[in-house]
Amino acid sequence: MIESFARTLFAAFGSIVKLSPVAAFGAIAFTVGKYGFHVLSSLALLVGTYYAASILFMAFVIAPLAWAGGFNLWRLIGYFREELAIIFATSTSEPLLPRMLLKLEKLGCQKGMAGLVLPLSYSFNLDGIAIFLSVASLFIAQACNIHLSFDRILTLLLLMLLTSKGAAGVAGSGFVVLAATLTTWPDIPLGGLSLIIGVDRFMSGMRAVTSTVSNLSVSICIAKWENALDAAALESELSGPTQEERSLAAVEGIGQ
C-alpha cells in the first residue's frame, strides 16, 4: 500500500515538474499581453535590484562578519566556487550539504560544530529568501499602485524576516513562502504574484547562493567563537598553494 501511494505521489510530482515551465510561460505571456512589452523592463529592473541587494548584503553585512571571524569572504567564495556554481544552476543547496560539511572540516572546523551549525542555518539563516520576500513584496505593491506608509513597510520587512525562517531549502521555496505570507497581508493582493512568477527562476539561483554564503560564513565564525576552529588550517586553505607549491605541481605535471 505504501509503495502504491509513493508511486502515485511521485507521478503527481512528475506532472507538476513537467507543467511548471508551461505555467511560467503562460504567466509571463499573460503579463506581456495585458500590459505590453514595456513591462519586461520593469521585471528586468526587479531582477537587477534583487541581485544588487544581495551583493550589497554580502559586501556590507557578511564581509565585515567574516573579517571579525578572521577570514576573507571573497576567498571563501572562491574556495567554494564549484559548489556555489552548482547551487546557482540548480537553485538549491540541499544535495551539496555533505560536500560542504567535508570542506568546512578541511578548513579547520570541528566535525561536530560544522555538523550542527550548517544544517541548522538551512532553516534559520535564509538571508537570500528574506531579501527576496522584501524586494518582491514592494515591487508588487508598486506595480499595483498601492501606497505603503513607512510604518507599514517596516512592519512588512519584519514580517518577511520572520516568515523566511523555516523555509525549506528546495528550489522555488522562496516563491511559496511569499505566496503564503501575502495571504495574511491585506495591503498587497495575492494575485500580484502572477507579475513575477515568470522571472522568479532568474532570482531563485541568487537566493540560494546568498543564503549558502551566509551559512558558510556563520559556521566558521561560530566555530571560532566556540574555540572549535583551527585558524592555521583556515588560513592555509583559503590562501591557496604557494608559488613554490604551484611550480612543483607544474613540474610534476610535465613529468607525467
FENDA-V405929 format. One line per field, one symbol per residue. psi: psi as a letter, one per 20 degrees, with the letter a starting at -180 (. if undefined). burial: # if it has 24 or more other C-alpha atoms within 12 Angstrom, else .. A space follows every 50 residues. Layout:
BEGIN
psi: ???
burial: ???
END
This chain:
BEGIN
psi: ggggggggghhghghgghighgggghghgggghhirhihhhghhhgghgg gghgghghhighghggghikrpghhgghhkhgghggghhikqighjghhh ghhhhhiipqghghiggghhhhhjlmhghgggggghghggghhjlppprg hhgghgghghhgihpjpqlrpjhhhghgghghhjoihpqhiihihihhjh hihhghggggggggggghggghhghjkkpnhghghgghirqrhghggghg ghhgh.
burial: .......................#..##..#...........#..##.## #.###.##...##.##..#####.###.##..###.##.#####.##..# #.#########.###.#########################.#....... ..#..##.#####################.##....####.######### ########################...####..#..##............ ......
END
